[in-house]
Each structure stands twice: as C-alpha cells, then as structure tokens.
C-alpha cells in the first residue's frame, strides 16, 4: 500500500465558534429515560457549617486573566520576585484572603546545592518534592476508564486527590499552593500544568493556586540565595520506584519508563528520614466549586468533529505528528514514530496546530512563558518567532492566517499525545489570557485507540460497527501504523452509550454519592510511555 492510500483526509474542516456546553449537559436525568443520575446539582459538606450548594462552573468562569506584568500576579502565573516576597515574610505579605500556609510543591530538583526552594517552617513556608511522573505512585495522574476504554495518565479520582491533600496536610480553603520547577524544562512545565489542572478540576479556587514562571534555579527566575539542599520533605528520595522517562528534544517522553532499584529517585537522597504531615482534614467534598468541565471527554471531541458542538481544537504537538508524517520514510510506511504503539497517527478533523514549545522562553534555559502580548499574537493567528497556527489542507500544512485563529467567545479544547504538552498551551490560554479552556485528557493516545485495527496479537481493538471509531475520513486525518507495532488496549465497552464515566464518577464523589469506579486495573496492558 503506498503512502497516498494510507493517508486519509477529512472532507471539510469544521469552523470554530463558541463551545457553549452547560456543565453536565451530557448527563440525562432519570426522568427522561436515560437512566443516568443528574449530578449537576448537590451540596458540598462544610465541616461545622450547613451544606453549601455546589457551584457548577463553565470553562469561562474557571479562566483567569493575568496582568501584563507577571510580577503583579498573586495567583495563577507568578514570578520568582513574588514568591521571594512571600518567603521573606509570609504572614505579612501573603495575598488577601489567604489565611493558611505557603505550600510549595516542587516538580523536580535543582542542581547540587540548590535543589529546593528553602522552606521556613516556623513561618509556615513549606517545600515538598512530589512524585510527579507517570508511575503508579504519581501524585498527578492515574489510569482510568471513560466507560469505553481505559487510558493511562488521566486526572486523579476523588479518593486519590483526597489522599494527596491528607498526606501533605493541605487545606485548599486556607493555604496557598504553588507548583514550582527546581530545574526549568519542557516536561517539568507540563507537570506543573498537570498540577494546576488537577487542583482546579477538583474545585480549588484560583486565588489559592499558583504556578512559578520558570525554573527556580535559573537566575532569571529567582535569587539563588532562596535555594538550598533542604526541603520540608522529598518523597522522591525514598518513596518512588520508577524514574521519569527520558525526554525528547520537544519535551515529550521518548522512551519507556525506567524501573528498578537503579531509578534516579533512589540516588542522591538529600532529605532522608522525613515524613509527610499526614494531617489533612479537608476533602474535595468540602470544596463548593465543580470544575469538571475542564475535562473534555472523547465524547465531547467526537461531538465537535460531528458538528454537534463547536470548539477551537488546539493540537499542541509537533506539526509532523499533527499531519501524520512524524519521522516518515519515503515510500510506503509512515510508522517509525507512532507513539505508545498507537494504531494510527494524525488528528481529529478540524483541529489546528501550534507546537507548545513556541510559548516558552528556552534561550536562557529558564523555560518561562513568553509575555502576555506575544501569547495573544499567537492566538490571533499572527506569525511570531517564525511560528503560527497551521491547518491541514489538501495534503499540506498552511497558515491559518492573521485574524482567523481563535475567535472571541470560543472555548478551546487542547490536547497532545497524553495531554502533557497541552498543559503548557492550556496555562497560556486559561491562566494568562483568561480564555475558556478544556483539556482533552484522554488525548491522542485514546483517540488513536478507537480504531477497527488489529493489534500486534491479531485482536481487533474495536469492532467495525462500534460508534466510537475515529479511523474514518469524516472524523480524522490519519495514517495507520503497522499491525505488528500496534500495542494492545483495554476496551471496556465498545458500544457504550456515553464516554463520560470519569466525569460521572467525579461528580458523584464530590457530592458524597457512590458510583462505579472509573479506575483502571493494575493488570491492564496500557501504553508504556505517555508522551506529553
């Protein structure tokens, strides 16, 4: 089969307008014959107080607008100067409305001698290095089923999030939580984004959450006197058994996760013998905001592709992955770099592409976000530093054009391979520019699973008549992988009515109701290397 017959095009790109979905609109009330419980209302349990009605927020309500001068932000994207001011005298300088502690959650360590942002426990400033990889012990992601398939590296379920809050003694109603990188990097930025997404998804308000702009060990970010070799606790020094995977030049994970006693977490332990507070008293059930709209499901994206809903779909990957030509070999076969053993590569019909790396300052190794005005130019469709939004047309990538990219009022759905790289595009859009953003958490690793293709064991992933197939010319631009290279997948229900089991489970948990678990089983063969 030649290249032209393996590369499919959708017939017409979908125009992007506003994506006006009421939270939970896909949930059918039992009185309508759908059999699904309507969990869009309910109450948060507030210790010592009467229950408070849960506020179901839209993506627009979740978004926050940064000041053009990042130094003026007291939440969202903050600078090292702001963090230093807080550390100097937390109780005096903490933002209005914050009555608790300053909790710094480091994604990774800095270089020798300045591994951590130095805590001041006597002044309620704490620094913890968390397990932020994609292993089973990750504090940020887990395997979960959407009702159709089980996918790795999805937002934590309620019980796991509550354990996170308990282990670190976090009270998100009082504390300020700051995600930070010890060493700046593409992947570390993605992990910080996953932290922001996780906490906001479960109802932590914007005023209690921040992301440090750039790696702390870079002099462009922080005064190095604020760094040292002591943390309140570094759980990665003793707890983890799996190291982060090696990252490729584009910041995505390029190789399988490393395991075993030689994992890097086991070497160079700097804060030994520490223990986590294990004193948390607050559950996500106590938080009044329901922000589950942040997660766009397979069903949501399918509805946009079908023309049943509208959104600006942003592919944050490389243009080659987007165009299904990643590491293409001249001739018949495109399958050199089908990430995670996917059945195909390409993109959902109507998506446009701008690589996440264009949003970061990498020339000084700080990995800070570019200024607000520059980020806005990208969204306006302008060419900045040689990069711009691209679309696929008649076998080629062409510029979307100035004024023809994001349109006012649209909701952005952003994704990549596993919605790691898309965390950078999401932070730039939702936290800096204040645009309504949703994250397709299942991402292309899930989208590319939905195919009537045989895996390497000769088993068809989906039957030909499954309504969830994405390997059609109307739903995707794609190129098939070689059958011998297609990894096995877990399909939970190829004929499921909906693909929102995760959202249903999380809404129910928040409201104190029982529901079937959406967690993935440990024995399930899942993609070995989520690729950001």
N, C-alpha and C positions, 0 to 999 in steps of 0.2 A: 504494500500500500504506500503510495507516495505521500509526500508532505501535504500537498494540497488537498488530498482526500482525507487526511487525518485532522486537519484544522478546520473547525466549523465556525461560521459567523451567524450571529442573530440577525434577524431581518431589518429591524429598525431600532435605533437607540431610543430609550424611554426618556421623555422630557422630565426635568426635575422641577417640582414645585413644592409647596409645603406638605409636610407629612403629619397630618392632623389626626392622630390616634388618641382617643381617650384611654387613660390607663385602664387596662383590663378589658378593653372592648372586645377582645377575642374570647373572653370568658362568657359562657352562656349561662344565664340564670336557669335554675332547675324548672321554673315555671314555664319556660319557653321550650321545654322538651329536650334541651341539650344534655342534661344530666350532669353538668359541671357546676360546682358551687361558686356563687358570685362572691369573691373575696375582695372586691374593690372597696368595701367599707369595713368598719370594725373599730376596735379600740386598742390603744396602747396601754399597757399596765404601768402605772407610775407609782413606785413604792411610796407609801404614806399619803397618797392622794387618790382621788377618784379617777377612774379610767378616763382617758382623753381620746376623742375621735381621731383616727388616723387620717392624715392628710396625704392623699394620693397625688403626687406631683407630676407635671408634664416635663418633658425634656427642656422646654424653655424656662420653666420655673427652677430647674436644677442648675442651669448655666449661671455663671458669674462673670462679670466684666472686670478685667484687670485695669489698673491705672496704666497710662502710657509709660510712667516711670515706675518700674517694678519695685523700686525702693520704698514706694509709698503703700504697697500692699501689706496688709496684716493677716491675710489668709490667701488661699489659692497659691499662686506662684510668688514666693517670697525670695528676697536676696540674702546673701550672707551678712550684709550690714544689718538687716532687720533681725536676723537670728542672733547675731552678736549682741545687739542691744538687749534682746530678751535675756540672753545668758548673763549679761553683766548684772542685771537686777530684775529678775523675773517678776517678782511681786509688784514692783513699781512700774515696770514697762510693759507688762502683758496687755494684750488688747482688751478693750472694753467688752464686758460680758463673759470673759474667761475668768473663772474663779478657782480652777484646779491647777494641775501641774503642767509643765512643759515636757512632753514625751517625744524624744527624737528616735525614730525607727530607721536605723541605717540599713540600706540595701546591701552594701558591701563595705569593705575596709579600705582605708587609705594606705599609703606606703609606710614602710617601717618608721616608727617614731611619731607618726601622726595618723594612726589607724582609725581613731574615733574622734568625734566631736566631744570634748571633755565635759562630763557631767558635773553638776553641783548639787548633790543630793540634799544637802542642808538648805538649799534654796529652791527645792522642788524642780530641779532640772535633771532629767534622766536620759541616758543614751543607751539604746539597746541595738545590738546587731541581730537581725532576724533571719530566719531561713526563708529566703525569697526565691529559691529555684523552683523547678517544676517536679520535684520529688514528692513522695507520699507525705513527707513531713513539711511541705511548703505551708507557709502562713498565708499565702495569697491565692492559691488555686487548688483545684481538685478535679477528679473525674466525675462527670455527672451525665445523666440521661435526660434528654429532652422529650422522651416518650417514643421517639423514632429510633434514635441511635445514641450510644454512649460516646462522649468526647472527652478528651483529656484537657486539662488546663482551663477549667471554667471557674467562675466566681464561686467562692465558698458557700456552702449551705449554712442555714441559721445556726445549727449546733456547733459547727466548726468556727464560725465567726464569734459566737459567744465564748468558746474556749480561748480564742485569741484575746478577747477582752479580759477574760478571767486571768489567764496566765500572766499578762502584763499589767494587771490591775488598772486597766484603762476605764475611765468614766468619760465617755464622749460627750456627755452633757456639760461637763465642767472643764475637762482637760483640753489643751491644745496639742494636736498630734501633727508632727512634722516628719514627712518622709525625706530622707537625705541619702546622697551617694557619698561614700568616702572617697572613691575614685570615680571621676566622671567617665561615662561611656554610653554607647548606644543602648546596649542591653540593660544597663543599670537604670537608664532613663525610662525604659519600658517597664521595668519592675516597679519603679516609683509610681508610674501611671497606674499600674495594676493595684497598687496600694490605695491610691486616691479613689479609683473606681470601686474597689471593694467597700471602703468605708462609706462613700456616698451612696452606693447601691443599698446598703443596709440602714440608711437613714441618718447618718452623721451629718450635721448641718455644715454648710460651707464655712461658717465662722470659726469652726473648731478644727479645721483641717488645712494643711499647707504642704507644699512641695518645694524643696530648696532648689533654686535655679542654678544648676551646675554642681560639679564635684567639689566637695568641701576642701580637698587637699590641693586645689588649684588656687594660686594666689589671686587670680582674677575674681574668685568667688568669696574666699574668706581669709582673714588674717590668720596665719598659721599658728599663732600663739594659742588659738582656741582649740587646737587639736593635740592629741597625745596618745598614749598607749593603754589607756584605761577606759573601760566602759562600765556602765552600771551592771550589764551582763551581756555576754556574747554567746548566744545559744548555738551559733555555728561552730564554736571551738570544740564542742563536745557532743552536741546532740545529733548533728547531721551525719548521715552515712552515704550521701550522694552529693557529688560536687556539681556545680553548674557546668553545662556543656560548653565546649569551645565555641566561640562566636566567630562568624564570618566577618568579612570586611564591612558588610552592610549592617552589621549588628544583629543579624538573625542567628539562631543556633544552627550550626552546620554539621555537628556530629552527635552521635548518641550520648546520652548522659553517662558520665563515668561513675562507676560504683566500686565499692570495696573499701578495705581499710586504708588504702593509699589516697583516699579522697582528700582534696585540699583542705577541707574543714578540719581534718584530724591533725594537720600540721601547723606549727607556728601558733599554738594556742596562747592567747595573750591575757585573757581574763578567765582563769581557771577557778573552779570551785564556787563560782557564783550560782545563784539560784534566782529564778524568776519570782516576782512578787506573789503570784497565785492568790491574788486578793481581790479580783474584780467582783463587783456587786451589781453590775449593770448588764442587762441583756438587750439585744436588738428589739426585743418585745417592749422595752421601755422607751423606745425612740418613736416619736409620733409621725415621722416622715416615711412614706412609702415611695422609694425612688427606683423601684424595679423596672420602670420604663427605660432606665439606662441600658438595659439589655435588650437588644434586638434579636429575635429568635430566627431560626431557619424559616419558620412560617411567615414572619414579618418580611424578610427579604424576598421570599417567594412571592408574597403579595405585591411587592413593588415591581418585581420582574413581570408579573402577570398583568400589571396595570390596575390592580385593585387598590393600590395605595401609592403615594408619591414620596420620594425622598431624594436627597443628594447623596449618592453612594460613592464613598471615597475609598479607593484601594490604596493602601499605604505602602505597598511592596515595590519592588523594582519593576521597571517597565517591561522587562523580559518575562517576569513571572505573570504579570498582568496580561501580556499579549500571547502567552503560551509559547514563548520561544526561549525560555531560560536554558542557557547552555546548549542551544540547538546544534545538531550535527547536520551538515549539508547532506541532503539525501532524504532518507525515508524515516528516520527515527528522531524524535524530539526528547526522548526520555532520560537524559543524563541527570537532570536535577528535578525530579518530581518529589517534592519534599514530603516526608513522612510516609513514603510508599503510597502516595495518592493514586487514585485510578486515572486522574487527569489533572491538567493544569489549565489556567485561563482565568476567567472572571464572570460574575453574574452579568447578564445583559443589562446594559445601561450604566454600568459603573464607570467612573473616570479615575485617572491615576495621577498621583503625585507622591513620589517616594518620601517617606518620613524624614530621611536624613537631611533634606533641604531646609527643615525647620530649625535645625540646631547649629550652633557655632562650634565647629570642630577644629578650626585652625589653631587655636590656643590650647586645645585639649581640655577645655572647661566643660564642654557639652551643655552650654547654656542655651536657652531658647533665644531665637532672634527677637529683635524688638517688635513691639505690637504692630507698628505701622507696616513693617515688612511682612509679617504674617498675614495681615489683612490684604496686602497686594496679591499674595498667592491666591487667596480665596476669591479675589476679584478677577482672577484669570490672567493677571499680568505675568510677564517673564521677569524673574528675579534671580540673579546669580546664575543665569543660564538654565533655570528650571521653571516649569509651568505645568498646569494641569493638562493632561493628554486624554484623548479618547480614541477608541478603535474604530476605524472606518475603512471598509473595503480592503482589508488586509494590511493596513498601515496605521501607525500612530500619528495623530495630527493634533496640534494645539486646540484646546477648547476655545481659546480666544478671550481677549480682554472684555470684561463685562458679561461673559457667557458662562462663567463657572458658577460659584454659589450665588443664589438669588435670595434676597431678603425674605424671611419668613419660612424658608425651607428648614427641615430637620435633616441633619447629617447622620447617615449610618456609615460608620467607618469600620474597616476590617483589614486583616492581612492574612497570614497563614494561620496563626493561632491568637490573633488579637493581642499581640505584644507590641509590634511596631505601631499598630493603630492606637496604642495608648499615647504615643507622642503626638499624633495628629489630633487625638481627642483632647488632650490637655491644651494644645494650642487653640483649638476651636472653642471648647466649653469653658476653660478656666481663664484664658487670656482674652479671647474675642467675645466671649459671652454668647455663643451661638448654641442652639439646641442640638445636642449630640446624643446618639445612641451607639452602643458598641455591639457589633455582631460577634458575640463571644464565641460561638461555635466556629466561625471564620471559615477559611477555605479548606482547612483540614476536614471540616464537617461537610461543607458544600461539595467538595470533591469526592466524598464518600458516597454521596447519593447518586449512584450510577448502576446501571444494569451491565456490570462488568465482572468478569471472573477474576478472583484474587489468585495469588500465587499457588494456592492449593486447589484451584479449579472450581471454587464455590462462587456462585453469583452473589454479589453484595446485596443488590436489590432485585426483586423480580421485575420483569418487563412492564408490568401493569401497576407498579407502585406509584401513587400520586406524588411521591417525594423525589422522584428522579430529577436531577439537574442536568443530565447529559442529553439535552435536547437543544436543537438550534434556536428554539424560541426562548430558552432560559439561560443559556451560557454561550460564551465564546470559549472553546476548549480544544485541547489535543489529548488524546488518550495515551496513557502510559503503556508500556509493555506488560502483558499479563503476568509474566514471571516476576515482575518487580512490584506488583500491587500487593500491599500489606493486607492482612486480614482485618476485618472490622466487626464490631458488635452491632447488630441491628436488633433493636428491641421490639419494634412493631412496624413492619414495612407498610402497613395500611392504617396507621394511627390517624384519627380524625384531626388531631392538632399536634403541634410540636412545642407546646408551651408548658410541659410538665415541670420544668425548673421554676418558672415564674409562679405557677400554681402552688408548688411546694413552699416557696419562699414567702408568698403572701400568707399562706396558711400558718406557717411557723411564726411569723411576726404577730399574728393575731391569736396565737396560742391554740391553734387547731391542728388536729392530726391529719396527715396526708401520706400517701405512698411516697417512699423515699425516691429521690432522683439521683442518689449517689451511685457511682459506678463500682462494680465489684472489682476486688483486687486481682482476681484471676483473669480479668478480661484482657485480651491482647490489644493494646492501644498503641497509637503512634509513639515511637521511641524518642523522638526529638522534636518537641514543639519549637517552631522556627520563628517566633516573633512576628 
